[in-house]
Amino acid sequence: MATVIPIDTRRQMDKREKMEIIRKRKVLAVRKIFKCARCAFKCDKCGAQLDTGRQGNARRNPAPGKTPYRFCQSCADDYHDYIAWGNGNGHSDYYWHTAAWADEWRLWIDHQKAVDRYLTSREFGRLLNEIKQMHPDA
């Protein structure tokens, strides 16, 4: 005769199993988001695929001058315009270079810094270790 499991115990077991499945889905979603967000073959700003054939290396920025991000040519030019704007050269020949445009760049850069802080946090490292244990070949 089979062992009888009280209904409350069975419900708790089912709830724990469902919670574990949900947790695993969330962990994998976070992994996918950050893996895709830091793709070496796309522009950090607009997401356009970088032309790796011309430069030979997707990590090298195609624009003149150094930037802390991987940009396509258009975003790199716009970034350099933003830097010039911030250095007191607020006048631009482009009508869309307004205070709102500069705010968008500033907020985007702040967001990138926040993501970088999270990626280097102890908790994110723990999450990566957990993912590696779940999927050692990943």
N, C-alpha and C positions, 0 to 999 in steps of 0.2 A: 504494500500500500504506500502511496506517495505521501511525502511530508506535507502537512497542511501549513500554509503560510498565512498568517493573519492579513486581512485586507489592508489594514493601515501600513503594515510593514511593506507589503507589495507596492502600495502607492508611493511610499517614500523611496523605494528602490527605483521605481519608474521615474520619479521626479529627479532623482540624482543622475540617472542615465541621460535624461533629456537635457539637464543642465550641463552635463559633460559634453554632449554633442554640440550644444549651443556655444559653449566655451571654445571648443576646438574650431568651430566655424569662424568665430570672432578672431582667434589667433591667426588662422590662415588668411583671413581678410586683411588683417593688419600687415601681415607678411607681404601679401600681394601689393597692397597700397604702397608700402615703402620700397619694395623692389622695383615697382614701375615708376614711382616718383623720382627715383635717383638713377634712371636709365642713362647710360653713358652715350646713347645713340640718338637722343632727342634734346631739343632746346629746353632748358630749365624753365623758361618763361612761357613760351607759347606752345611747346610740345611738338613742334615741327621736327621731322627727322633731319638729323645733321648730315651734311654731305661728307661722308668719311673718305670717299675716293679722292676728292680734291686735296684734302689735307693729309690723308693717310692715317689719321688718328682722331677718333671722335672726341677724345678728351681735350684735344688742343682746340682753342677757340679760333674760329676763322677770322675774327675781327682784329684789327690792329689795336694794340694796347692790351693790358692785362685786365681781366675781370675775375671775380671770385666764383663765377658761374659758367656753365656751358651754354652759350647762346648761338642761335642762328645769326646770320649777318644782320638782319633787320633789327632783332632784339639787341644785339651788341651795339649797333649804331645808336639805338634809342637809349640804351643804358649809358653810353658815353655822353649823350646829350643831357641826360638826367644828372650825371656827375658834374658836368659843366654848369648846369643850372644851379646845383647846390653849392658850387664854388663861387657864386656871386654873379655868374653870367646868366641871369634870369631872362634875358632877352633872347628870343629865338626867331628864326625866320618861319617856323612852322606854327600855324595858328592853333594847333591842338596842344602845343606845349604851354599848358596853363597850370595854375596852382593845383587843380584837381588831378591833372596828369602827374605832377610831381608827388602828390599825396599817394596816388596809386602805386607808384614806384617805391616810395618809402614804406608803405604798408606791405608790399610784396616782399621787399628785402627783410623787413621785420618778421614776416611769416617764415621766410627761409631760415632766419636765425633761430626762431623758435623750434622749427623742425630739426635743425642741427643739434640744438640743446637736447631735445627729446631723444634723438638717435644716439647720443653719447651718454644718456642717463643710465644709471644702474638698473632701473626697472626695465628699460628697453633691452639691455643686455641679458637680463634674466628671461625676458620674452623670447629673444633669439635662441637662447639655450634650450628653452622649452620646445621651440619649433624644431630645433635640431634633433631633440630626443624623439619627437613625434615622427619626423621625416629625416632620418640620417643622411639620405642621398640628396637632400635639397641644398 
